[in-house]
Amino acid sequence: MHDQKKVQDPVAEESALTPTYAAREMTTTIPKHRIPEQSTAPQTIYNVIHDELIMDGNSRQNLATFVTTWMEPEAAQLMSDCFDKNMIDKDEYPQTAEIESRCVSMLADLWNSPDHETATGTSTIGSSEAAMLGGMAMKWNWREKMKRAGKETSKPNIVMGANTQICWHKFCKYWDVEAREVPCEGNRFTLNAEEALQLVDENTIGVIVIMGSTFDGSYEPVKDVALGLDRYQEQTGIDIPIHVDGASGGFVAPFIQPELEWDFRIPRVVSINASGHKYGLVYPGVGWVLWRDKVHLPEDLVFHVSYLGGDMVDFSINFSRPGNQVVAQYYNFLRLGVDGYRRIHQACQDVALYLSGEIAKLGPFELITNGSDIPVFCWKLKEEVAETGNFSLFDMADKLRERGWLVPAYPMPANCQELIVQRIVVKEGFSRDMADMLLKDMHRALKWFQKQPHYVAKKEGSHFSH
Ligand SMILES: *Cc1c(COP(=O)(O)O)cnc(C)c1O
């Protein structure tokens, strides 16, 4: 990979950073690709790096990411107060560990765990690590069950929609589990119960159901899938658990759709993951995974570490990890309360519904979702515009980028890849005013395309990274 970079960038080796601020202090240049021989004053280096980072997108205009881009100054202060605390040093930082376990209890309560006082779960670096842990627990439990029955354990599979986030593809590859994906079909871009039932068998370690599909923001029908699996168990005797990937929705549904049953209220749901750094409203990286009860987390997967003093229980893929995101999660729980989360997410949803409605009115676009599940929605070009128009959604994305807006265009998942959509994730900090500014820019872009009859629509996205 490094060699390839050299070919693409022939001046890379000689090139250097020559800061302008520090003309009085700087007598040499700073190399880009090796550690400089000499030290340099902190202020100088701060300016050099700070200036380079100007080239990144503006996080507040980043409507592509699900991850929190704004927190209160008090939260930021708390986070910087404990940058130096390693989450894993539970014996040294018992109060941080205590705070983590309180957060687990609070989430267990939020997700209607049968017994939130003895909640079983852990913080992670994000939903991806949480997914690995949830998936592993299901694989271990399945293997035990098969062994007890004297059955073959070499061919585990997991059933999910083709719209799953990349972390589940990683899970399958890293842990050698066959991915059985329900393809998209027509206007269905998520998993449904009937299709899932066609793919399960006695080697299925579990079904992944997503609360808030990455592709279009819609909820998958956890309860339907559970009822389907109940019937399947009645017919075959095979008991297949559900893991809910609530990366986004796990922090949305309890607050603005509390009636929706998707969590531990459904007995077949054995574990749930969510990203604290998405609608949990914490800066990146914190995630959570919880099990229904102790039984569903195999003891064999839990390590006991003694070399930090005491008996430290550890179920994680990473070892060292910052403690401050967990503290920031706790800050949000106490600071916002249920009502605060509800109001923030409702405000995001109101903006999403308003903006999606206005985008639909612009003319060339047709909504696929409108932001009524999680405040995330996407749209496509109307068929006639896609066929005869002079611009694609990739062009639209580029045009908006000229104004700093990051609104990605991408193909839908397997079996529907010819369909290109554009998506907006509404987060705290994206106000109705900003939505209006974006609409104005979309309008302006459409006018520009109109005035360029010879413009030819792009077939794929531009890449801005190196
Ligand atoms: C974002 C996301 C993930 C991955 O979460 P990270 O916290 O970024 O690791 C997994 N699943 C879904 C549905 C997601 O939206």
The ligand as a Tripos MOL2 file, in Angstrom:
@<TRIPOS>MOLECULE
LIG
   15    15     1     0     0
SMALL
NO_CHARGES

@<TRIPOS>ATOM
      1 C1        -23.0040    2.4710   12.4130 C.3       1 LIG1
      2 C2        -23.5720    1.1080   12.4060 C.ar      1 LIG1
      3 C3        -22.7920    0.0190   12.8110 C.ar      1 LIG1
      4 C4        -21.3430    0.1720   13.1960 C.3       1 LIG1
      5 O1        -21.2530    0.9560   14.3150 O.3       1 LIG1
      6 P1        -19.9240    1.6880   14.8220 P.3       1 LIG1
      7 O2        -20.3660    2.2560   16.1140 O.co2     1 LIG1
      8 O3        -19.6030    2.7120   13.7930 O.co2     1 LIG1
      9 O4        -18.8610    0.6520   14.9570 O.co2     1 LIG1
     10 C5        -23.3860   -1.2110   12.8390 C.ar      1 LIG1
     11 N1        -24.6670   -1.3880   12.4720 N.ar      1 LIG1
     12 C6        -25.4570   -0.3690   12.0740 C.ar      1 LIG1
     13 C7        -26.8850   -0.6260   11.7040 C.3       1 LIG1
     14 C8        -24.9280    0.9240   12.0190 C.ar      1 LIG1
     15 O5        -25.6960    1.9440   11.6230 O.3       1 LIG1
@<TRIPOS>BOND
     1     1     2 1
     2     2     3 ar
     3     2    14 ar
     4     3     4 1
     5     3    10 ar
     6     4     5 1
     7     5     6 1
     8     6     7 2
     9     6     8 1
    10     6     9 1
    11    10    11 ar
    12    11    12 ar
    13    12    13 1
    14    12    14 ar
    15    14    15 1
@<TRIPOS>SUBSTRUCTURE
     1 LIG1         1 GROUP 0 **** ****
